[in-house]
Amino acid sequence: RMLSAQQVLDIEYALGPGVAGGLEVPEEGLVCPWTTMLAFASQATVNGAQFSFESRVTDVVRQRDLTWQLNIDGSEPVLAKYVVNAAGVHVDDINAMFGHGEFDIVARKGCFLTFDRVARPLFSHIVMPVLGAVGRAHIAPTIHGALAIGPMLTDAADKDDSSVTPADLDALLDFGDAVAPRLMRSEEHTSE
């Protein structure tokens, strides 16, 4: 449902000036990506899956018996009837090895500010402001009872670049100052 500026501020009083209105999405929710993936991995293990971590697939070859041979840097080849591509930001590289080149992952990175649980009462909903000049991130409760602002996304030249620069933090702090000044003046926060 559409909300007026006053309705938004009645719900989320800690927002800064400049609220023009809002869109309430009651079905919006929190999902922890780590515990979700751990649950998937647990179910896969129960059903006979094997995992290979810190292993780089260098080549994929279809065998006559229709299994796949995955050649792995520094390890023996792995034969598999089914392969789940869980290569993260390199999922497009693995996809291409299987003969599919439909998409490319564009390297992006971002950081969050996580606030102490003391700040949690300041926001009761996931807030996703639309801001052109300041950038776009969100304010959300975490599954651990805290609050987080982020991610402020930037392009990365390398898919494996997860560095956080002073400019990245400054952009996130500017966003927080514009959107949630009361939160930014609350308890100390840490970057993740």
Rosetta constraint file for C-alpha pairs under 8 A:
AtomPair CA 1 CA 23 HARMONIC 5.67 0.50
AtomPair CA 1 CA 24 HARMONIC 5.23 0.50
AtomPair CA 1 CA 25 HARMONIC 7.16 0.50
AtomPair CA 2 CA 21 HARMONIC 7.52 0.50
AtomPair CA 2 CA 22 HARMONIC 5.88 0.50
AtomPair CA 2 CA 23 HARMONIC 4.66 0.50
AtomPair CA 2 CA 24 HARMONIC 6.36 0.50
AtomPair CA 3 CA 7 HARMONIC 5.62 0.50
AtomPair CA 3 CA 8 HARMONIC 6.17 0.50
AtomPair CA 3 CA 21 HARMONIC 5.48 0.50
AtomPair CA 3 CA 22 HARMONIC 4.79 0.50
AtomPair CA 3 CA 23 HARMONIC 5.80 0.50
AtomPair CA 3 CA 24 HARMONIC 6.95 0.50
AtomPair CA 4 CA 8 HARMONIC 6.33 0.50
AtomPair CA 4 CA 20 HARMONIC 7.02 0.50
AtomPair CA 4 CA 21 HARMONIC 4.48 0.50
AtomPair CA 4 CA 22 HARMONIC 6.40 0.50
AtomPair CA 5 CA 9 HARMONIC 6.28 0.50
AtomPair CA 5 CA 19 HARMONIC 5.55 0.50
AtomPair CA 5 CA 20 HARMONIC 4.91 0.50
AtomPair CA 5 CA 21 HARMONIC 4.03 0.50
AtomPair CA 5 CA 22 HARMONIC 6.84 0.50
AtomPair CA 6 CA 10 HARMONIC 6.00 0.50
AtomPair CA 6 CA 21 HARMONIC 7.59 0.50
AtomPair CA 7 CA 11 HARMONIC 6.40 0.50
AtomPair CA 7 CA 21 HARMONIC 7.73 0.50
AtomPair CA 8 CA 12 HARMONIC 5.94 0.50
AtomPair CA 8 CA 13 HARMONIC 7.78 0.50
AtomPair CA 8 CA 19 HARMONIC 7.70 0.50
AtomPair CA 8 CA 21 HARMONIC 6.41 0.50
AtomPair CA 8 CA 22 HARMONIC 6.19 0.50
AtomPair CA 9 CA 13 HARMONIC 4.72 0.50
AtomPair CA 9 CA 14 HARMONIC 7.60 0.50
AtomPair CA 9 CA 15 HARMONIC 6.81 0.50
AtomPair CA 9 CA 19 HARMONIC 7.79 0.50
AtomPair CA 11 CA 124 HARMONIC 7.88 0.50
AtomPair CA 12 CA 122 HARMONIC 7.47 0.50
AtomPair CA 12 CA 123 HARMONIC 5.95 0.50
AtomPair CA 12 CA 124 HARMONIC 7.01 0.50
AtomPair CA 12 CA 125 HARMONIC 7.70 0.50
AtomPair CA 13 CA 122 HARMONIC 7.49 0.50
AtomPair CA 13 CA 123 HARMONIC 7.89 0.50
AtomPair CA 14 CA 122 HARMONIC 5.86 0.50
AtomPair CA 14 CA 123 HARMONIC 6.92 0.50
AtomPair CA 14 CA 180 HARMONIC 6.03 0.50
AtomPair CA 14 CA 181 HARMONIC 7.38 0.50
AtomPair CA 14 CA 182 HARMONIC 5.72 0.50
AtomPair CA 14 CA 183 HARMONIC 6.94 0.50
AtomPair CA 15 CA 19 HARMONIC 7.65 0.50
AtomPair CA 15 CA 179 HARMONIC 5.70 0.50
AtomPair CA 15 CA 180 HARMONIC 4.74 0.50
AtomPair CA 15 CA 181 HARMONIC 7.09 0.50
AtomPair CA 15 CA 182 HARMONIC 7.48 0.50
AtomPair CA 16 CA 177 HARMONIC 7.93 0.50
AtomPair CA 16 CA 178 HARMONIC 6.22 0.50
AtomPair CA 16 CA 179 HARMONIC 4.90 0.50
AtomPair CA 16 CA 180 HARMONIC 5.10 0.50
AtomPair CA 16 CA 181 HARMONIC 5.84 0.50
AtomPair CA 16 CA 182 HARMONIC 7.66 0.50
AtomPair CA 17 CA 178 HARMONIC 7.71 0.50
AtomPair CA 17 CA 179 HARMONIC 7.46 0.50
AtomPair CA 28 CA 126 HARMONIC 7.47 0.50
AtomPair CA 29 CA 126 HARMONIC 7.74 0.50
AtomPair CA 30 CA 141 HARMONIC 7.94 0.50
AtomPair CA 30 CA 142 HARMONIC 7.37 0.50
AtomPair CA 30 CA 143 HARMONIC 7.02 0.50
AtomPair CA 31 CA 36 HARMONIC 7.58 0.50
AtomPair CA 31 CA 143 HARMONIC 7.68 0.50
AtomPair CA 32 CA 36 HARMONIC 6.16 0.50
AtomPair CA 32 CA 143 HARMONIC 6.82 0.50
AtomPair CA 33 CA 37 HARMONIC 6.15 0.50
AtomPair CA 34 CA 38 HARMONIC 6.17 0.50
AtomPair CA 35 CA 39 HARMONIC 6.09 0.50
AtomPair CA 36 CA 40 HARMONIC 6.34 0.50
AtomPair CA 37 CA 41 HARMONIC 6.06 0.50
AtomPair CA 38 CA 42 HARMONIC 6.02 0.50
AtomPair CA 39 CA 43 HARMONIC 6.27 0.50
AtomPair CA 40 CA 44 HARMONIC 6.17 0.50
AtomPair CA 41 CA 45 HARMONIC 6.09 0.50
AtomPair CA 42 CA 46 HARMONIC 6.27 0.50
AtomPair CA 43 CA 47 HARMONIC 6.31 0.50
AtomPair CA 44 CA 48 HARMONIC 6.39 0.50
AtomPair CA 44 CA 49 HARMONIC 5.18 0.50
AtomPair CA 45 CA 49 HARMONIC 4.81 0.50
AtomPair CA 45 CA 50 HARMONIC 6.65 0.50
AtomPair CA 55 CA 72 HARMONIC 6.38 0.50
AtomPair CA 55 CA 73 HARMONIC 6.72 0.50
AtomPair CA 56 CA 72 HARMONIC 5.57 0.50
AtomPair CA 56 CA 73 HARMONIC 5.55 0.50
AtomPair CA 57 CA 70 HARMONIC 6.40 0.50
AtomPair CA 57 CA 71 HARMONIC 5.74 0.50
AtomPair CA 57 CA 72 HARMONIC 4.42 0.50
AtomPair CA 57 CA 73 HARMONIC 6.29 0.50
AtomPair CA 57 CA 94 HARMONIC 7.53 0.50
AtomPair CA 58 CA 70 HARMONIC 7.60 0.50
AtomPair CA 58 CA 71 HARMONIC 5.62 0.50
AtomPair CA 58 CA 72 HARMONIC 5.56 0.50
AtomPair CA 58 CA 73 HARMONIC 6.14 0.50
AtomPair CA 59 CA 70 HARMONIC 6.05 0.50
AtomPair CA 59 CA 71 HARMONIC 5.16 0.50
AtomPair CA 59 CA 72 HARMONIC 7.32 0.50
AtomPair CA 59 CA 97 HARMONIC 6.32 0.50
AtomPair CA 60 CA 68 HARMONIC 6.72 0.50
AtomPair CA 60 CA 69 HARMONIC 5.69 0.50
AtomPair CA 60 CA 70 HARMONIC 4.71 0.50
AtomPair CA 60 CA 71 HARMONIC 6.20 0.50
AtomPair CA 60 CA 97 HARMONIC 5.75 0.50
AtomPair CA 60 CA 98 HARMONIC 6.40 0.50
AtomPair CA 61 CA 68 HARMONIC 5.79 0.50
AtomPair CA 61 CA 69 HARMONIC 5.08 0.50
AtomPair CA 61 CA 70 HARMONIC 6.60 0.50
AtomPair CA 61 CA 98 HARMONIC 7.98 0.50
AtomPair CA 62 CA 66 HARMONIC 6.15 0.50
AtomPair CA 62 CA 67 HARMONIC 6.13 0.50
AtomPair CA 62 CA 68 HARMONIC 4.76 0.50
AtomPair CA 62 CA 69 HARMONIC 6.31 0.50
AtomPair CA 63 CA 67 HARMONIC 5.34 0.50
AtomPair CA 63 CA 68 HARMONIC 5.83 0.50
AtomPair CA 63 CA 69 HARMONIC 6.78 0.50
AtomPair CA 66 CA 81 HARMONIC 7.20 0.50
AtomPair CA 67 CA 79 HARMONIC 6.47 0.50
AtomPair CA 67 CA 80 HARMONIC 5.48 0.50
AtomPair CA 67 CA 81 HARMONIC 4.52 0.50
AtomPair CA 67 CA 82 HARMONIC 7.49 0.50
AtomPair CA 68 CA 78 HARMONIC 7.95 0.50
AtomPair CA 68 CA 79 HARMONIC 5.52 0.50
AtomPair CA 68 CA 80 HARMONIC 5.23 0.50
AtomPair CA 68 CA 81 HARMONIC 6.15 0.50
AtomPair CA 68 CA 82 HARMONIC 7.59 0.50
AtomPair CA 68 CA 83 HARMONIC 7.86 0.50
AtomPair CA 69 CA 77 HARMONIC 6.31 0.50
AtomPair CA 69 CA 78 HARMONIC 5.55 0.50
AtomPair CA 69 CA 79 HARMONIC 4.55 0.50
AtomPair CA 69 CA 80 HARMONIC 6.59 0.50
AtomPair CA 70 CA 77 HARMONIC 5.49 0.50
AtomPair CA 70 CA 78 HARMONIC 5.07 0.50
AtomPair CA 70 CA 79 HARMONIC 6.36 0.50
AtomPair CA 70 CA 80 HARMONIC 7.89 0.50
AtomPair CA 71 CA 75 HARMONIC 7.72 0.50
AtomPair CA 71 CA 76 HARMONIC 7.11 0.50
AtomPair CA 71 CA 77 HARMONIC 4.54 0.50
AtomPair CA 71 CA 78 HARMONIC 6.56 0.50
AtomPair CA 72 CA 76 HARMONIC 6.66 0.50
AtomPair CA 72 CA 77 HARMONIC 5.91 0.50
AtomPair CA 72 CA 78 HARMONIC 7.59 0.50
AtomPair CA 85 CA 91 HARMONIC 6.36 0.50
AtomPair CA 85 CA 94 HARMONIC 6.98 0.50
AtomPair CA 85 CA 95 HARMONIC 7.53 0.50
AtomPair CA 86 CA 91 HARMONIC 6.56 0.50
AtomPair CA 87 CA 91 HARMONIC 4.61 0.50
AtomPair CA 87 CA 94 HARMONIC 7.22 0.50
AtomPair CA 89 CA 105 HARMONIC 6.37 0.50
AtomPair CA 89 CA 107 HARMONIC 7.48 0.50
AtomPair CA 89 CA 159 HARMONIC 6.29 0.50
AtomPair CA 89 CA 160 HARMONIC 7.85 0.50
AtomPair CA 90 CA 94 HARMONIC 6.64 0.50
AtomPair CA 90 CA 105 HARMONIC 7.29 0.50
AtomPair CA 90 CA 159 HARMONIC 7.54 0.50
AtomPair CA 91 CA 95 HARMONIC 6.04 0.50
AtomPair CA 91 CA 105 HARMONIC 7.60 0.50
AtomPair CA 92 CA 96 HARMONIC 6.15 0.50
AtomPair CA 92 CA 101 HARMONIC 7.23 0.50
AtomPair CA 92 CA 103 HARMONIC 6.37 0.50
AtomPair CA 92 CA 104 HARMONIC 5.50 0.50
AtomPair CA 92 CA 105 HARMONIC 6.09 0.50
AtomPair CA 93 CA 97 HARMONIC 6.52 0.50
AtomPair CA 94 CA 98 HARMONIC 6.63 0.50
AtomPair CA 95 CA 99 HARMONIC 6.76 0.50
AtomPair CA 95 CA 100 HARMONIC 5.42 0.50
AtomPair CA 95 CA 101 HARMONIC 6.50 0.50
AtomPair CA 96 CA 100 HARMONIC 4.63 0.50
AtomPair CA 96 CA 101 HARMONIC 4.78 0.50
AtomPair CA 106 CA 155 HARMONIC 7.97 0.50
AtomPair CA 106 CA 159 HARMONIC 7.77 0.50
AtomPair CA 107 CA 155 HARMONIC 6.08 0.50
AtomPair CA 107 CA 156 HARMONIC 5.10 0.50
AtomPair CA 107 CA 157 HARMONIC 6.59 0.50
AtomPair CA 107 CA 158 HARMONIC 6.35 0.50
AtomPair CA 107 CA 159 HARMONIC 4.87 0.50
AtomPair CA 108 CA 153 HARMONIC 6.32 0.50
AtomPair CA 108 CA 154 HARMONIC 5.56 0.50
AtomPair CA 108 CA 155 HARMONIC 4.52 0.50
AtomPair CA 108 CA 156 HARMONIC 5.06 0.50
AtomPair CA 108 CA 159 HARMONIC 7.40 0.50
AtomPair CA 109 CA 153 HARMONIC 5.42 0.50
AtomPair CA 109 CA 154 HARMONIC 5.53 0.50
AtomPair CA 109 CA 155 HARMONIC 6.42 0.50
AtomPair CA 109 CA 156 HARMONIC 6.23 0.50
AtomPair CA 109 CA 161 HARMONIC 7.51 0.50
AtomPair CA 109 CA 162 HARMONIC 6.30 0.50
AtomPair CA 110 CA 150 HARMONIC 7.42 0.50
AtomPair CA 110 CA 151 HARMONIC 4.91 0.50
AtomPair CA 110 CA 152 HARMONIC 5.14 0.50
AtomPair CA 110 CA 153 HARMONIC 4.33 0.50
AtomPair CA 110 CA 154 HARMONIC 6.24 0.50
AtomPair CA 110 CA 162 HARMONIC 7.92 0.50
AtomPair CA 110 CA 164 HARMONIC 7.64 0.50
AtomPair CA 110 CA 168 HARMONIC 7.66 0.50
AtomPair CA 111 CA 150 HARMONIC 6.13 0.50
AtomPair CA 111 CA 151 HARMONIC 4.94 0.50
AtomPair CA 111 CA 152 HARMONIC 6.04 0.50
AtomPair CA 111 CA 153 HARMONIC 7.34 0.50
AtomPair CA 111 CA 164 HARMONIC 6.83 0.50
AtomPair CA 111 CA 168 HARMONIC 7.31 0.50
AtomPair CA 111 CA 169 HARMONIC 7.47 0.50
AtomPair CA 111 CA 172 HARMONIC 7.84 0.50
AtomPair CA 111 CA 191 HARMONIC 6.79 0.50
AtomPair CA 111 CA 192 HARMONIC 5.85 0.50
AtomPair CA 112 CA 148 HARMONIC 6.39 0.50
AtomPair CA 112 CA 149 HARMONIC 5.49 0.50
AtomPair CA 112 CA 150 HARMONIC 4.36 0.50
AtomPair CA 112 CA 151 HARMONIC 5.09 0.50
AtomPair CA 112 CA 152 HARMONIC 7.30 0.50
AtomPair CA 112 CA 172 HARMONIC 7.63 0.50
AtomPair CA 112 CA 191 HARMONIC 5.60 0.50
AtomPair CA 112 CA 192 HARMONIC 5.34 0.50
AtomPair CA 113 CA 148 HARMONIC 5.45 0.50
AtomPair CA 113 CA 149 HARMONIC 5.18 0.50
AtomPair CA 113 CA 150 HARMONIC 6.47 0.50
AtomPair CA 113 CA 172 HARMONIC 7.69 0.50
AtomPair CA 113 CA 189 HARMONIC 6.14 0.50
AtomPair CA 113 CA 190 HARMONIC 5.51 0.50
AtomPair CA 113 CA 191 HARMONIC 4.55 0.50
AtomPair CA 113 CA 192 HARMONIC 6.39 0.50
AtomPair CA 114 CA 146 HARMONIC 7.12 0.50
AtomPair CA 114 CA 147 HARMONIC 5.86 0.50
AtomPair CA 114 CA 148 HARMONIC 4.31 0.50
AtomPair CA 114 CA 149 HARMONIC 6.58 0.50
AtomPair CA 114 CA 189 HARMONIC 5.49 0.50
AtomPair CA 114 CA 190 HARMONIC 5.42 0.50
AtomPair CA 114 CA 191 HARMONIC 6.25 0.50
AtomPair CA 114 CA 192 HARMONIC 7.19 0.50
AtomPair CA 115 CA 119 HARMONIC 6.38 0.50
AtomPair CA 115 CA 120 HARMONIC 7.83 0.50
AtomPair CA 115 CA 146 HARMONIC 5.98 0.50
AtomPair CA 115 CA 147 HARMONIC 5.23 0.50
AtomPair CA 115 CA 148 HARMONIC 5.99 0.50
AtomPair CA 115 CA 187 HARMONIC 6.88 0.50
AtomPair CA 115 CA 188 HARMONIC 6.54 0.50
AtomPair CA 115 CA 189 HARMONIC 4.52 0.50
AtomPair CA 115 CA 190 HARMONIC 6.71 0.50
AtomPair CA 116 CA 120 HARMONIC 7.41 0.50
AtomPair CA 116 CA 146 HARMONIC 5.72 0.50
AtomPair CA 116 CA 147 HARMONIC 7.12 0.50
AtomPair CA 116 CA 187 HARMONIC 6.31 0.50
AtomPair CA 116 CA 188 HARMONIC 6.81 0.50
AtomPair CA 116 CA 189 HARMONIC 6.49 0.50
AtomPair CA 117 CA 145 HARMONIC 5.90 0.50
AtomPair CA 117 CA 146 HARMONIC 4.28 0.50
AtomPair CA 117 CA 147 HARMONIC 6.95 0.50
AtomPair CA 118 CA 146 HARMONIC 7.59 0.50
AtomPair CA 118 CA 187 HARMONIC 7.03 0.50
AtomPair CA 119 CA 146 HARMONIC 7.02 0.50
AtomPair CA 119 CA 147 HARMONIC 6.79 0.50
AtomPair CA 119 CA 183 HARMONIC 6.81 0.50
AtomPair CA 119 CA 186 HARMONIC 6.44 0.50
AtomPair CA 119 CA 187 HARMONIC 6.57 0.50
AtomPair CA 120 CA 124 HARMONIC 7.69 0.50
AtomPair CA 120 CA 141 HARMONIC 6.90 0.50
AtomPair CA 120 CA 145 HARMONIC 6.75 0.50
AtomPair CA 120 CA 146 HARMONIC 5.30 0.50
AtomPair CA 120 CA 147 HARMONIC 5.49 0.50
AtomPair CA 122 CA 183 HARMONIC 6.92 0.50
AtomPair CA 123 CA 139 HARMONIC 7.98 0.50
AtomPair CA 123 CA 140 HARMONIC 7.52 0.50
AtomPair CA 123 CA 141 HARMONIC 7.36 0.50
AtomPair CA 123 CA 147 HARMONIC 7.82 0.50
AtomPair CA 124 CA 141 HARMONIC 7.25 0.50
AtomPair CA 125 CA 140 HARMONIC 6.51 0.50
AtomPair CA 125 CA 141 HARMONIC 7.11 0.50
AtomPair CA 126 CA 138 HARMONIC 7.08 0.50
AtomPair CA 126 CA 139 HARMONIC 5.81 0.50
AtomPair CA 126 CA 140 HARMONIC 4.43 0.50
AtomPair CA 126 CA 141 HARMONIC 6.75 0.50
AtomPair CA 127 CA 138 HARMONIC 5.59 0.50
AtomPair CA 127 CA 139 HARMONIC 5.11 0.50
AtomPair CA 127 CA 140 HARMONIC 6.34 0.50
AtomPair CA 128 CA 136 HARMONIC 7.67 0.50
AtomPair CA 128 CA 137 HARMONIC 6.54 0.50
AtomPair CA 128 CA 138 HARMONIC 4.53 0.50
AtomPair CA 128 CA 139 HARMONIC 6.59 0.50
AtomPair CA 129 CA 136 HARMONIC 6.65 0.50
AtomPair CA 129 CA 137 HARMONIC 7.11 0.50
AtomPair CA 129 CA 138 HARMONIC 6.59 0.50
AtomPair CA 129 CA 179 HARMONIC 7.66 0.50
AtomPair CA 130 CA 135 HARMONIC 7.88 0.50
AtomPair CA 130 CA 136 HARMONIC 6.13 0.50
AtomPair CA 131 CA 135 HARMONIC 5.49 0.50
AtomPair CA 131 CA 136 HARMONIC 5.75 0.50
AtomPair CA 132 CA 136 HARMONIC 7.20 0.50
AtomPair CA 134 CA 171 HARMONIC 7.64 0.50
AtomPair CA 134 CA 174 HARMONIC 6.97 0.50
AtomPair CA 134 CA 175 HARMONIC 5.62 0.50
AtomPair CA 134 CA 178 HARMONIC 7.52 0.50
AtomPair CA 135 CA 152 HARMONIC 7.15 0.50
AtomPair CA 135 CA 171 HARMONIC 7.86 0.50
AtomPair CA 135 CA 175 HARMONIC 6.70 0.50
AtomPair CA 136 CA 152 HARMONIC 6.51 0.50
AtomPair CA 136 CA 175 HARMONIC 7.75 0.50
AtomPair CA 137 CA 149 HARMONIC 6.81 0.50
AtomPair CA 137 CA 150 HARMONIC 4.78 0.50
AtomPair CA 137 CA 151 HARMONIC 5.36 0.50
AtomPair CA 137 CA 152 HARMONIC 5.40 0.50
AtomPair CA 137 CA 153 HARMONIC 7.91 0.50
AtomPair CA 137 CA 175 HARMONIC 7.69 0.50
AtomPair CA 138 CA 148 HARMONIC 8.00 0.50
AtomPair CA 138 CA 149 HARMONIC 5.58 0.50
AtomPair CA 138 CA 150 HARMONIC 5.39 0.50
AtomPair CA 138 CA 151 HARMONIC 7.08 0.50
AtomPair CA 139 CA 147 HARMONIC 7.07 0.50
AtomPair CA 139 CA 148 HARMONIC 5.72 0.50
AtomPair CA 139 CA 149 HARMONIC 4.51 0.50
AtomPair CA 139 CA 150 HARMONIC 6.71 0.50
AtomPair CA 140 CA 147 HARMONIC 5.66 0.50
AtomPair CA 140 CA 148 HARMONIC 5.49 0.50
AtomPair CA 140 CA 149 HARMONIC 6.61 0.50
AtomPair CA 141 CA 145 HARMONIC 6.46 0.50
AtomPair CA 141 CA 146 HARMONIC 5.74 0.50
AtomPair CA 141 CA 147 HARMONIC 4.40 0.50
AtomPair CA 141 CA 148 HARMONIC 6.31 0.50
AtomPair CA 142 CA 146 HARMONIC 5.28 0.50
AtomPair CA 142 CA 147 HARMONIC 5.58 0.50
AtomPair CA 142 CA 148 HARMONIC 6.61 0.50
AtomPair CA 149 CA 172 HARMONIC 7.76 0.50
AtomPair CA 149 CA 176 HARMONIC 7.22 0.50
AtomPair CA 150 CA 172 HARMONIC 6.95 0.50
AtomPair CA 151 CA 172 HARMONIC 7.82 0.50
AtomPair CA 152 CA 168 HARMONIC 7.32 0.50
AtomPair CA 152 CA 171 HARMONIC 7.17 0.50
AtomPair CA 152 CA 172 HARMONIC 5.93 0.50
AtomPair CA 154 CA 168 HARMONIC 7.86 0.50
AtomPair CA 156 CA 161 HARMONIC 6.58 0.50
AtomPair CA 157 CA 161 HARMONIC 7.56 0.50
AtomPair CA 164 CA 168 HARMONIC 6.09 0.50
AtomPair CA 164 CA 169 HARMONIC 7.19 0.50
AtomPair CA 165 CA 169 HARMONIC 6.53 0.50
AtomPair CA 166 CA 170 HARMONIC 6.06 0.50
AtomPair CA 167 CA 171 HARMONIC 6.15 0.50
AtomPair CA 168 CA 172 HARMONIC 6.41 0.50
AtomPair CA 169 CA 173 HARMONIC 6.08 0.50
AtomPair CA 169 CA 191 HARMONIC 7.87 0.50
AtomPair CA 170 CA 174 HARMONIC 6.05 0.50
AtomPair CA 171 CA 175 HARMONIC 6.18 0.50
AtomPair CA 172 CA 176 HARMONIC 6.20 0.50
AtomPair CA 173 CA 177 HARMONIC 6.09 0.50
AtomPair CA 173 CA 184 HARMONIC 7.93 0.50
AtomPair CA 174 CA 178 HARMONIC 6.22 0.50
AtomPair CA 175 CA 179 HARMONIC 6.06 0.50
AtomPair CA 176 CA 180 HARMONIC 5.17 0.50
AtomPair CA 176 CA 181 HARMONIC 6.34 0.50
AtomPair CA 176 CA 183 HARMONIC 7.66 0.50
AtomPair CA 176 CA 184 HARMONIC 6.21 0.50
AtomPair CA 177 CA 181 HARMONIC 4.62 0.50
AtomPair CA 177 CA 184 HARMONIC 6.21 0.50
AtomPair CA 180 CA 184 HARMONIC 6.39 0.50
AtomPair CA 181 CA 185 HARMONIC 6.29 0.50
AtomPair CA 182 CA 186 HARMONIC 6.33 0.50
AtomPair CA 183 CA 187 HARMONIC 7.88 0.50
